[in-house]
Amino acid sequence: MANQTQQLVGLLEQDGLHVEIIQSNSPYRPRWIGSVRGARALFRLVPFLVRLWRAAGRVQLFHVMANSGWAWHFFAAPAVWIAKLRGIPVMVNYRGGDAAEFFKRSFFWIRPTMSMSDQRVVPSGYLQEVFRSFGLSTEIVPNIIDLDRFAPRPAKPNARAGTHLIVTRNLDPLYDIPTALRAFAIVQQRRLGARLTIAGEGPEREMLSALAQELGVAPHVRFTGGLKNAAIAELYRSADVFVNSSLHDNMPISILEALASSVPVVSTNVCGIPFLVEHRKTAILVPPRDAAALAEAVLEVLDNPALAEQLVRSGHDLVRQYTWSHVRPRLLEVYTGLIDGGVSHAKAGVG
């Protein structure tokens, strides 16, 4: 979501809009408070609220990038309340892939704030259906893919050594990287030169390293940590298959990045993913938590060049729908509906 926000801000500014970013994860001040649990949340929340209040006096619209869990309660909801108190329109741009479960648990607390928003925007048909099931209307404005950054690799198949699988998700339970590792162990038995790169950060780093050792594939697995945009684009161009083993997902931009980079996608068929890609047309989809099925799908792509090429070709057609030239009119239409006098000289605050 942070990458999408930064990309969106840059594109809006290119269009002549003045955009202020109000970060919910600004550095702690003083720095040492970051090590004090409980107190650190307060030291981050209070400055965030102050910045929101001040920004509301300067901008014409709040565009709130929202997620599930405590991030909703502590950051998104207060932004909506402040916008209403200051009398400016507010758009909630909700992106949580686990929205259905979050709403079931907490809708009593979520609904009042959602109802206060002037517009609700989601990036996928999946989330639109979730919202509809709870009586909330939404507009779809998809995620944006930069085809200048994520471009197909040069056609030099002999320049890459062995089979290279990649995972570019955070190392959180939500993305079930252990299943991807177990699937790789199966692939590695059939493809002895295979290697796996896992690009991401998160609390499961040590556990995943231990699991790679237990599975006997540690020498063939590389953990890069978080990568900058240029490095992640280069990683895609070096890959033969992109593997996504998530348990909940909305509209993972990583799948679009892989397809834009001519990398076939093998993914679990959870939540919003079947709304984004079609099985055996733009990706191979398998059930979650099934390492054997994930491995077999990867091996099928590797063993069937015609299938891999068809997935890549169809994937290229798909990603064009998510370029700025396609998304821009839909987003600006929403802005226009919220701001009197159009958006050509509007100011937006993104929280």
C-alpha positions, 0 to 999 in steps of 0.5 A, a space after each residue: 500500500 505504501 508503494 501504491 501511495 507513493 506512485 499515486 502521489 507522483 502521478 497526481 502531482 504530474 497532473 498538476 494537483 497539490 498533494 500532501 502525504 500524512 504518514 501513519 508510520 512516521 519515525 518516532 520522536 524521540 527515537 528511543 520511544 520506539 522500543 517502549 511498547 504501549 507508549 510508542 503507539 501514543 507517540 505516533 498517533 498524537 502527531 499523526 492526528 495533529 498533522 491531519 487536523 492541520 492539513 484539513 485546513 489546507 486541502 479540499 479532499 481527504 483520500 484515506 488509504 485504509 487497511 484492516 485491523 488496528 490500522 483501520 481503528 488507529 489511523 483510517 477512522 480518525 482521518 475520516 472523523 477529522 475530515 467530517 469535523 473540518 467539513 471537507 469531503 473524504 474518500 476511503 480507499 480500502 485495500 485489506 485482503 482480509 476484509 471479510 473476516 475483519 468486517 465479521 469481527 468488528 463491523 459494529 465499530 466499522 460501520 459508523 465510520 464507513 457510513 460517514 465517508 463521502 465515497 468508498 473506493 476499492 481496487 477489486 471486484 472481490 472487495 466490492 462484493 465484500 462491501 456489498 454483503 455488508 450493505 455498503 456501496 463502493 466504486 472500483 479504482 484499480 491498483 496501478 502498474 508502471 510498465 516503464 519500471 516492470 518490463 519484460 526481460 530480454 529474450 536471452 534464455 541461456 543467460 540465466 543459470 538454472 531454474 529461478 523461482 521468486 516470492 515477493 511478499 512480506 514474511 507474515 503469516 498472511 502470505 504463508 511463505 512456509 507453503 512456498 518453501 515446502 513447494 520449492 523443496 519438491 521442485 528442487 528434487 526434480 530440478 536440481 539446479 533450482 533456486 528460490 529468492 524470497 524478497 520481503 521483510 517480516 516477523 517470520 524471517 528466522 522461522 523460515 530460515 530454520 524451515 529451509 534448513 529442515 527441508 534441506 534447501 537452505 543452500 538454494 534459498 536466498 532471503 534478500 529482505 526488502 528491496 528498492 524499486 529498481 532492485 525488485 524490478 531486476 529480480 522479476 526479470 531474472 525469474 522463471 516463475 513467480 510463486 504466491 502462496 497467500 491465504 488472504 489477498 485482495 489485488 496483489 500488485 506483485 502478481 501484476 508486476 510479475 506479469 508485466 515482467 513476462 514471468 508466469 504466475 502460480 498462485 493460491 486461488 484465495 479471496 480477490 485473486 480469482 477476480 484478478 487472474 483467470 486459471 490457466 489463462 493468466 495464471 495457474 491457481 491452486 488451493 491454499 496450504 497445499 504445497 504439493 499442488 503448488 509444486 506441481 503447478 510450478 513444474 507444469 509451467 517449467 515443463 510446458 513452454 507453450 503454457 508458460 508463453 500463453 500465460 505471459 501473453 495473456 498476462 501482458 494484455 491484462 496488465 494494460 488495464 492497470 496503467 495510469 492512462 486507464 486508471 486516471 479517468 476513474 479516479 478523477 471522476 471520483 474526485 470530481 464528484 467530491 469537489 465542486 468545480 472539478 479537479 484540475 486545480 484541486 488539492 488532495 490530502 492523502 492519509 
